[in-house]
């Protein structure tokens, strides 16, 4: 139901912009988020944003380098990633929460109802 795009390979210090769109326009959502999963590791939270008022929340690893934003006209969420590091290498997944459950801005996997297929981000040193 969600389609992620924008991954690729960049050198350390470079930038990438990921995008996530709902396959079904006007999908009713409360918040959108990004997670990432490196080989052999758990899928970790990166950032999320509430759809109505655009309030963001970031994991410590993303603060100061990543920016999440939403485009209401296009039903799209973006993740601008700057100053990328090799440890940012992972498959990035977008997700959407249908309603508020645990936190005001969701940040755990169980709070999200819809998931995209993932897009690979590789940062070379």
N, CA and C of each residue as an Amber inpcrd file, in Angstrom:
protein
   375
   0.8110000  -1.2100000   0.0000000   0.0000000   0.0000000   0.0000000
   0.8470000   1.2640000   0.0000000   2.1190000   1.1650000   0.3470000
   3.0160000   2.2920000   0.3090000   4.1580000   1.9710000  -0.6360000
   4.6260000   2.9870000  -1.3330000   5.7010000   2.7840000  -2.2930000
   6.8540000   3.7140000  -1.9610000   8.0000000   3.1390000  -1.6270000
   9.1820000   3.9110000  -1.2750000  10.1100000   3.9930000  -2.4700000
  10.8010000   5.1280000  -2.5930000  11.7470000   5.3180000  -3.6830000
  12.8390000   6.2710000  -3.2330000  13.8860000   6.3730000  -4.0530000
  14.9410000   7.3540000  -3.8020000  16.2240000   6.7950000  -3.2410000
  16.2720000   5.5030000  -2.9720000  17.5030000   4.9300000  -2.4560000
  18.6010000   4.9120000  -3.5020000  19.8020000   4.5950000  -3.0720000
  20.9290000   4.5380000  -3.9930000  22.2240000   4.4070000  -3.2380000
  23.3220000   4.6380000  -3.9570000  24.6540000   4.5510000  -3.3740000
  25.3100000   5.9250000  -3.4140000  25.8060000   6.3570000  -2.2740000
  26.4800000   7.6500000  -2.1850000  27.7440000   7.4880000  -1.3530000
  28.6300000   8.4360000  -1.4700000  29.8230000   8.4480000  -0.6340000
  29.5010000   9.0920000   0.7110000  30.3060000   8.7610000   1.6930000
  30.1280000   9.3600000   3.0080000  30.1470000  10.8820000   2.8920000
  29.2280000  11.5220000   3.6110000  29.0850000  12.9650000   3.5300000
  28.0650000  13.4250000   2.5110000  27.6070000  12.5150000   1.6860000
  26.6410000  12.8590000   0.6520000  25.2160000  12.8870000   1.1680000
  24.2760000  13.0910000   0.2420000  22.8640000  13.2380000   0.5920000
  21.9980000  12.3630000  -0.3070000  20.8700000  11.9800000   0.2350000
  19.8310000  11.2840000  -0.5250000  18.4830000  11.7510000  -0.0170000
  17.4990000  11.7070000  -0.8820000  16.1360000  12.0610000  -0.4960000
  15.2250000  10.8830000  -0.8230000  14.6520000  10.2950000   0.2090000
  13.7150000   9.2040000   0.0340000  12.2960000   9.7470000  -0.0210000
  11.4650000   9.0710000  -0.7820000  10.0570000   9.4540000  -0.8870000
   9.1870000   8.2370000  -0.6560000   8.0000000   8.4810000  -0.1320000
   7.0410000   7.4100000   0.1220000   5.6620000   7.9160000  -0.2520000
   4.9860000   7.1740000  -1.1060000   3.6490000   7.5640000  -1.5450000
   2.6730000   6.4300000  -1.2830000   1.4470000   6.7860000  -1.0210000
   0.4080000   5.7810000  -0.8400000  -0.0880000   5.3330000  -2.2080000
  -0.1660000   4.0240000  -2.3920000  -0.6730000   3.5110000  -3.6590000
  -2.1390000   3.8890000  -3.8300000  -2.8340000   3.9890000  -2.7090000
  -4.2440000   4.3830000  -2.7250000  -4.3240000   5.8270000  -2.2750000
  -4.7140000   6.7140000  -3.1760000  -4.8140000   8.1220000  -2.8290000
  -5.8640000   8.3140000  -1.7510000  -5.6340000   9.2830000  -0.9000000
  -6.5120000   9.6210000   0.2120000  -6.5690000   8.5210000   1.2460000
  -5.4620000   7.7790000   1.3620000  -5.3740000   6.7970000   2.4360000
  -5.4700000   7.5350000   3.7590000  -6.3460000   7.1120000   4.6320000
  -6.5460000   7.7940000   5.9100000  -5.4370000   7.4060000   6.8720000
  -4.6220000   8.3900000   7.2500000  -3.5000000   8.1020000   8.1330000
  -3.3630000   9.1660000   9.2020000  -2.7560000   8.7700000  10.3020000
  -2.4880000   9.6750000  11.4160000  -1.0450000  10.1800000  11.3590000
  -0.1350000   9.2870000  11.0200000   1.2830000   9.6440000  10.9680000
   2.0050000   8.7130000  10.0090000   3.1470000   9.1910000   9.5290000
   4.0070000   8.3950000   8.6620000   5.3920000   8.3220000   9.2880000
   6.1170000   7.2710000   8.9490000   7.4450000   7.1520000   9.5170000
   8.3940000   6.3900000   8.6170000   9.6650000   6.4200000   9.0150000
  10.7110000   5.6770000   8.3210000  11.4420000   4.7980000   9.3330000
  11.7300000   3.5910000   8.9020000  12.5410000   2.6520000   9.6660000
  13.6700000   2.1880000   8.7680000  14.6830000   1.5820000   9.3400000
  15.7540000   1.0130000   8.5400000  16.2330000  -0.2830000   9.1570000
  16.7340000  -1.1430000   8.2670000  17.2050000  -2.4420000   8.7210000
  18.5000000  -2.7750000   8.0070000  19.5660000  -2.8760000   8.7810000
  20.8620000  -3.2820000   8.2510000  20.9570000  -4.8090000   8.2990000
  21.8100000  -5.4030000   7.4930000  21.9370000  -6.8710000   7.4700000
  22.2270000  -7.4390000   8.8510000  21.4280000  -8.4270000   9.2620000
  21.6410000  -9.0790000  10.5350000  21.1780000  -8.3040000  11.7480000
  20.4990000  -7.1750000  11.5210000  20.0600000  -6.3380000  12.6420000
  18.5500000  -6.1680000  12.6380000  18.0530000  -5.6250000  13.7460000
  16.6280000  -5.3550000  13.8620000  16.2350000  -4.1580000  12.9920000
  14.9530000  -4.0540000  12.7260000  14.4380000  -2.8910000  12.0020000
  14.2580000  -1.7570000  13.0180000  14.9910000  -0.6850000  12.8260000
  15.0280000   0.4100000  13.7910000  14.2750000   1.6430000  13.2940000
  13.6960000   2.3410000  14.2320000  13.0060000   3.6010000  13.9440000
  14.0060000   4.6750000  13.5300000  13.6090000   5.5030000  12.5520000
  14.4430000   6.6150000  12.1000000  13.7510000   7.9540000  12.3680000
  12.5460000   8.1020000  11.8580000  11.8380000   9.3710000  12.0050000
  10.3590000   9.1560000  11.7240000   9.5330000  10.0690000  12.2410000
   8.0970000  10.0210000  11.9700000   7.5370000  11.4350000  11.9800000
   6.3710000  11.5740000  11.3810000   5.7290000  12.8830000  11.3040000
   4.2230000  12.7010000  11.3440000   3.5410000  13.5400000  12.1140000
   2.0870000  13.4730000  12.1200000   1.5500000  14.1230000  10.8520000
   0.5120000  13.5440000  10.3050000   0.0410000  14.0170000   9.0060000
  -0.6790000  15.3590000   9.1220000  -1.4620000  15.5350000  10.1730000
  -2.2990000  16.7270000  10.2700000  -1.4930000  17.9950000  10.4850000
  -0.5600000  17.9750000  11.4530000   0.1440000  19.2160000  11.7710000
   1.6410000  19.1580000  11.4750000   2.1170000  18.0520000  10.8970000
   3.5040000  17.9860000  10.4800000   4.5140000  17.9940000  11.6120000
   4.1340000  17.4860000  12.7640000   5.0580000  17.4660000  13.8980000
   6.0010000  16.2780000  13.7550000   7.3280000  16.5160000  13.7510000
   8.2740000  15.4220000  13.5590000   8.8540000  14.8720000  14.8570000
   9.3920000  13.6860000  14.7460000  10.1330000  13.0760000  15.8560000
  11.2410000  12.2380000  15.2520000  12.4610000  12.3280000  15.8330000
  13.6130000  11.6590000  15.2520000  14.3010000  10.7440000  16.2550000
  14.8610000   9.6750000  15.7280000  15.7760000   8.8690000  16.5280000
  17.0520000   9.6820000  16.7330000  17.7850000   9.3840000  17.7880000
  19.0170000  10.1220000  18.0570000  19.9780000  10.0650000  16.8790000
  20.0060000   8.9350000  16.1880000  20.9300000   8.7630000  15.0650000
  20.5940000   9.6720000  13.8910000  19.3570000  10.1660000  13.8480000
  18.9110000  10.9920000  12.7280000  18.9010000  12.4860000  13.0420000
  18.9110000  12.8290000  14.2970000  18.8110000  14.2430000  14.6840000
  19.9590000  15.0640000  14.1100000  19.5930000  16.2040000  13.5130000
  20.5810000  17.1070000  12.9650000  21.0410000  16.7560000  11.5640000
  20.7340000  15.5630000  11.0700000  21.1660000  15.1500000   9.7300000
  20.0010000  14.8430000   8.8120000  18.9260000  14.2890000   9.3560000
  17.7660000  13.8880000   8.5580000  16.5970000  14.8270000   8.8230000
  15.7850000  15.0320000   7.7920000  14.5820000  15.8330000   7.9320000
  13.4220000  15.1100000   7.2710000  12.3630000  14.9150000   8.0370000
  11.1650000  14.2910000   7.4930000  10.1420000  15.3780000   7.2060000
   9.4300000  15.2350000   6.0890000   8.4270000  16.2290000   5.7170000
   7.2940000  15.5320000   4.9830000   6.1540000  16.2190000   4.9040000
   5.0390000  15.6290000   4.1610000   4.4760000  16.6210000   3.1790000
   3.9160000  16.0790000   2.0980000   3.3010000  16.8710000   1.0340000
   1.8480000  16.4400000   0.9450000   0.9670000  17.2630000   1.4970000
  -0.4330000  16.9030000   1.5250000  -1.0630000  16.8140000   0.1540000
  -0.6100000  17.6340000  -0.7590000  -1.1890000  17.6420000  -2.1020000
  -0.8880000  16.3470000  -2.8500000   0.2690000  15.7710000  -2.5720000
   0.6800000  14.5580000  -3.2830000   0.5760000  13.3070000  -2.4330000
   0.1130000  13.4500000  -1.1660000   0.0490000  12.2930000  -0.2610000
   1.3960000  11.5800000  -0.2180000   2.4320000  12.3610000  -0.0150000
   3.7930000  11.8370000  -0.0540000   4.5630000  12.3180000   1.1580000
   5.4520000  11.4600000   1.6440000   6.3480000  11.8160000   2.7350000
   7.7820000  11.6710000   2.2400000   8.6330000  12.6100000   2.6390000
  10.0230000  12.5900000   2.2210000  10.9400000  12.4790000   3.4250000
  12.0930000  11.8840000   3.1910000  13.1510000  11.8480000   4.2010000
  14.4200000  12.3670000   3.5450000  14.7840000  13.5900000   3.8880000
  16.0150000  14.1700000   3.3800000  17.1490000  13.7530000   4.3050000
  18.1440000  13.0880000   3.7440000  19.2640000  12.5780000   4.5420000
  20.5480000  13.2560000   4.1030000  21.1450000  14.0020000   4.9920000
  22.3950000  14.6990000   4.7220000  23.5200000  14.1420000   5.5950000
  24.7410000  14.4680000   5.2090000  25.9150000  14.0340000   5.9800000
  25.8640000  12.5370000   6.2640000  25.5890000  11.7820000   5.2240000
  25.4230000  10.3420000   5.3970000  26.7290000   9.6760000   5.8060000
  26.5780000   8.6310000   6.6160000  27.7120000   7.8790000   7.1310000
  27.5810000   6.4210000   6.6940000  28.6880000   5.6830000   6.6440000
  28.5960000   4.2630000   6.2790000  27.6210000   3.4880000   7.1660000
  27.5030000   3.8750000   8.4210000  26.5840000   3.1760000   9.3260000
  25.1180000   3.4550000   9.0330000  24.8470000   4.3660000   8.1020000
  23.4680000   4.5990000   7.6580000  23.0440000   3.5880000   6.5950000
  23.9740000   2.7700000   6.1410000  23.6650000   1.7650000   5.1310000
  22.6300000   0.7860000   5.6580000  21.5300000   0.6520000   4.9170000
  20.4280000  -0.2090000   5.3380000  19.3450000  -0.1930000   4.2710000
  18.3800000  -1.0710000   4.4380000  17.1470000  -0.9710000   3.6660000
  16.2120000  -0.0800000   4.4720000  15.7010000   0.9520000   3.8330000
  14.8170000   1.9100000   4.4910000  13.3710000   1.6120000   4.1150000
  12.5350000   1.5230000   5.1400000  11.1190000   1.2170000   4.9620000
  10.2740000   2.4050000   5.4090000   9.2850000   2.7460000   4.6000000
   8.3240000   3.7460000   5.0530000   7.1050000   3.0280000   5.6200000
   6.4150000   3.7090000   6.4980000   5.2680000   3.1210000   7.1630000
   4.2560000   4.2070000   7.5040000   3.0240000   3.8080000   7.6750000
   1.9770000   4.7570000   8.0360000   1.1140000   4.1710000   9.1480000
   0.7430000   5.0330000  10.0790000  -0.1250000   4.6370000  11.1820000
  -1.5330000   5.1690000  10.9200000  -2.5120000   4.3120000  11.1010000
  -3.8920000   4.7220000  10.8430000  -4.4350000   5.6170000  11.9610000
  -3.9300000   5.4380000  13.1710000  -4.4320000   6.2100000  14.2930000
  -3.3660000   6.2890000  15.3770000  -3.5770000   7.2160000  16.3150000
  -2.6700000   7.3190000  17.4460000  -2.9490000   6.1740000  18.4050000
  -1.8700000   5.5300000  18.8640000  -2.0520000   4.4440000  19.8260000
  -1.2380000   4.6930000  21.0920000   0.0830000   4.4480000  21.0110000
   0.9060000   4.5300000  22.2190000   1.4270000   5.9570000  22.4390000
   2.1490000   6.4780000  21.4520000   2.7620000   7.7900000  21.5530000
   2.0280000   8.8100000  20.6870000   2.1660000  10.0930000  21.0240000
   1.5770000  11.1520000  20.2010000   2.1580000  11.1020000  18.8040000
   3.4650000  10.8710000  18.7110000   4.1150000  10.6430000  17.4220000
   4.6450000   9.2100000  17.4700000   4.0710000   8.3130000  16.7080000
   4.4490000   6.9050000  16.8000000   5.9100000   6.6740000  16.4630000
   6.5020000   5.6740000  17.1220000   7.9170000   5.4060000  16.9360000
   8.2700000   3.9380000  17.0950000   7.3090000   3.0990000  17.3180000
   7.5880000   1.6670000  17.4060000   6.8910000   0.9420000  16.2630000
   7.4170000  -0.1760000  15.8730000   6.8870000  -0.9030000  14.7250000
   5.4110000  -1.2440000  14.8970000   5.0220000  -1.5970000  16.0890000
   3.6400000  -2.0340000  16.3140000   2.6270000  -0.9160000  16.1300000
   3.0830000   0.3320000  16.1530000   2.1570000   1.4610000  16.0060000
   1.8000000   1.7400000  14.5490000   2.5090000   1.1140000  13.6240000
   2.2940000   1.3890000  12.2010000   1.5100000   0.2470000  11.5510000
   0.5870000   0.6220000  10.6830000  -0.3320000  -0.3390000  10.0840000
   0.0020000  -0.6880000   8.6360000   0.6100000   0.2400000   7.9290000
   0.9030000   0.0330000   6.5090000   2.4110000   0.1600000   6.3050000
   2.9450000  -0.6620000   5.3970000   4.3850000  -0.6660000   5.1570000
   4.6890000  -0.6720000   3.6640000   5.7990000  -0.0250000   3.3160000
   6.2870000  -0.0710000   1.9520000   7.2580000  -1.2270000   1.7850000
   7.7550000  -1.3880000   0.5810000   8.5870000  -2.5310000   0.2360000
  10.0490000  -2.3370000   0.5930000  10.4840000  -1.1300000   0.9130000
  11.8820000  -0.8960000   1.2560000  12.6930000  -0.4160000   0.0690000
  13.6520000   0.4470000   0.3760000  14.5630000   0.9400000  -0.6430000
  15.9770000   0.9240000  -0.0510000  16.9340000   0.4330000  -0.8330000
  18.2980000   0.2460000  -0.3420000  19.0710000   1.5670000  -0.3580000
  19.7160000   1.8560000   0.7580000  20.6290000   2.9930000   0.8540000
  22.0040000   2.4410000   1.2190000  22.9900000   2.7570000   0.3940000
  24.3530000   2.3010000   0.6350000  25.2790000   3.5110000   0.6790000
  26.0090000   3.6360000   1.7720000  26.9390000   4.7490000   1.9380000
  28.3470000   4.1740000   1.9890000  29.1610000   4.5620000   1.0200000
  30.5280000   4.0510000   0.9420000  31.4880000   5.0030000   1.6540000
  32.5270000   4.4250000   2.2150000  33.5010000   5.2500000   2.9560000
  34.6000000   5.7590000   2.0410000
